[in-house]
């Protein structure tokens, strides 16, 4: 009820239910990122290629027949393993990187096409769990595909579909975040931007911490079988399949807890559903709000989504939301830098430092473990030091850039040096350091963005957030793959990563969050056509 300073009991009940549903899906899906996407999947894809590859220069000796190099031995100039795909021979590490590049490019196209549908409350939940089903099932299919199969390149397709399913579902999940932050506060605090900012960061951090906890639990379960199997391809693909099973099973509580559109409307305003249903069958009751009902279709929504994207990217709209787009420009560089740093470090550890899979799993456990602490402790540190969310992000980026810079120093280290990322022990230290930064970076990045996007268009703008992420994140692995192919030394890619992180700093520092928040609110009330969806019918309310 308008003017009521406190939420109704039904609204409070809805908030708790929706929050637990939101956190449940974070618990379910983040496992795929930690266990598969950033750890086992790039290693497994490289292993799939290696099991079918040959050693240079003759390309006649199978890679698996040669003696394995000693653990920790750096062989940046040694024999390389390549695999033939079609007419081209590529480095086995590049097979993994190219797969990821293709997956994020297709993920971007998917996110653009479904953005408008996800902004419809009636379709948000079905979209979320539809993409969850696609991603989890694709991961589960790794159980059925051995590297000895003649169709082993299908591993690339399964990885692509799983990544598309995960990325698209997370866009939909993030669209719930602004509403969750608002509904967590008393009505009298809804206009307090500082409290709203902290509430958004708190909920985002809880999601990251809970997701990381789930990832660690499954990693601990997979450590022993992977170690006993000597890091075989079968052990790696079973770990990926296990992440798919976890993702599917723990999505069920979220499916039950997250309310559908009707439940949300009835909790917010009993009777509103009946009133809106009447719009579908009644004549307009006033000239001020004529109703035009048209048949809803996926094709129309996809076409409209691309048209809306073109409208959002018009120069006059970029100027109106200059701080939002400045943030997106910084995010373009940062997302690529952080995600590529993760995958490159793991491939570097496997192919250059020759760390065994059991050691890589330990790295995978240490990173999210430190990430939990980082996601929970940085908000506390922020309050005590009185830092804004923007300042915290800048500090995190500067600190993270130390890692690739340290790898670059290794290019100038003398032979036999034990510094500059030349020995496996350094990877364990850097895993803890990076995890403490990355967990906080993820939570603050999406929480800060939630403050400067137009209310009511969360899925559309989080879609643009993901598009910006994916449009850059396919560039990073592509560049690293080309570096590995052209130089035979993946260490040179660290130079590219330092550049990506440092180039983002002046762009991000120029974001005016307060102005961006005000501009976003003004955008929401700026002469846009409003339309709602009920069932398979679109109702246009032309003011």
SULSULWO-V269873 format. One record per helix or strand of 2 or more residues. SS is the DSSP state (hx for helix, st for strand). FROM is the first residue (numbers start at 0). LEN is the number of residues. If there is no record, write none. Layout:
ss/from/len
SS/FROM/LEN
SS/FROM/LEN
This chain:
ss/from/len
hx/8/43
st/53/2
hx/62/3
st/80/5
st/87/4
hx/91/27
hx/120/24
hx/153/21
hx/176/7
hx/186/3
hx/192/36
hx/232/25
hx/260/8
hx/271/10
hx/286/3
st/289/6
hx/297/15
hx/314/6
hx/321/30
hx/356/29
hx/388/24
hx/423/28
hx/457/30
hx/489/20
hx/512/12
st/529/5
st/536/6
